[in-house]
Amino acid sequence: MPADYKIKFFVIALLLAWVFSSRSNGAEVMQRTVILSTTTSTQDSGLLDVLIPLFEKQTGYSVKTISVGTGQALALAAKGDADVALVHAPSLEKQYVADGKLLNRRLVMYNDFVIIGPKEDPAKARLAKSAVGALRAIEQAKASFVSRGDNSGTHVLEKALWKSAGVEPKGAWYIEAGQGMGATLGIANERNAYTITDRGTYLALGKRVSLPILVEGDKALLNIYSVMEVNPANGPRINSAGGKAFADFMVAPQTQNVIRSFGIEKFGQSLFVPVAGKKEDELGV
Amino acid sequence: MELIWQGVQKAIELVFGFDAEVWAITWLSLKISGGATLLSLSLGIPLGIALALTRFPGRSIIAALINTGMGLPPVVVGLFVSIFLWRSGPLGFLELIYSPSAMVLAQVIIALPIVAGLTMASFQNLDPKLGLQLLGIGASRAQLLWLLCKEARLPLLAAVMAGFGGVISEVGASMMVGGNIRGQTRVLTTATVLETGKGNFDVAIALSLILLALTFAINFFLTRIQQGEQRRWPRLS
């Protein structure tokens, strides 16, 4: 190919690249951007669709919400690829705080997990009353159980429950979905299997899931959400002011009121109980 | 089956009710994948032509790499682009992660080998004597290239369609580098995944149908250009 053509093509490519990169937010805008790493449950329940516009209006920041499993959300924050984290795995969170990767852990809200399963309840999990007892019964009956298997907050809680039950879940009855809560509920429903789900997603899926709640109201099933700021030392370009602004927003009285009333209209009950300022051992179901 | 019907109804409701969010998502899908396709064409066609018409050391390795790249898994592209673009990554200073530009970049990486590979194949399929003839009747090298492009236009249009089809339909890379952010990087495929996760199967089906209709419309347009120009074969019967 002649040299002048090479140059022409190169120039066109450069121009196109410039057009497309200048079209998006430049660096100036990015400083007003807060990256929130959070869990799928806050997004799938629709809560963030209500809260984020409020925050943007109040502060002028623009929020990029990355909703992934809690494990990944925390890992992203620890690498400095987010400015603030809103997650629900207290044991994991405390490790990150102890390591100095995340700062100023504050409780925001809670709801609860429930154990659901086949109506006929072959493992008699319903009789167990406690979550740990129910899991033990499921394992003894080798009844199908679908696990998130994705290191999400729900999965972390499930693993802790198995540990308390003194059982290592293994075998054909233990199905690891590796997907979000909605997809996992779908698999459990199709396989007529047991699973653990947060109440919010379970309610949101409504009649798509025909498995009834078998165990609820156990303190071990509390699902506690906390907000943490990312340590600016984790990496370059962390918007720590923006991260702190979002964390402050989540525990502000006005926001907590919005959280309290969220879901009443659609589901006839609140999906989350706001608990800013409280300590974990003060919570009850 | 009833669910699919609900999805069809929902699609009609969203499209003809001019649901602002759905239209914005559709438009963004088109802008990102259309832009990525244009960029891939402007880079991939010259690359494919160069590989087809010239000989240089390492040519066959590059050609083999491009042919392999035609099947690049979008999630793999998404993972590596993310690693580079994360703030903690080597290109973090560009602050492109979770932006439409990042999605264009990932999609160019997916579509470029498809365009370059098909361009290369279509130019290699041209009769080398054609080039000699054109030069013989006094064509300049620029005119030669232009005439060869015209000669290869049918397979070149196929390359356009394959490149666009590859990126408008992918979800793995868009999800990872775009983040599926509402109003910023949510496109038809990532919105479909989200709505399925939320259990809004009717909306998910509606979005899928919109995606199918969009790709069909674009391919129909390109096919009309392609087939309208097709040489007539003598009647075979």
Interface residues (C-beta under 8 A of the other chain):
Chain A: M1 P2 D4 Y5 K6 F9 I12 A13 L16 A17 F20 S21 R23 S24 N25 A27 M30 I35 T40 Q43 D44 G46 D49 I52 K64 T65 I66 S67 K79 G80 D81 G180 M181 G182 A183 L185 G186 A204 L205 G206 R208 V209 G235 P236 R237 I238
Chain B: G35 L38 L39 S42 L43 P46 I49 A50 L53 T54 W86 R87 S88 G92 F93 E95 L96 I97 Y98 S99 P100 S101 V104 R141 A142 L145 G179 N180 I181 R182 Q184 L194 T196 G197 K198 G199 F201
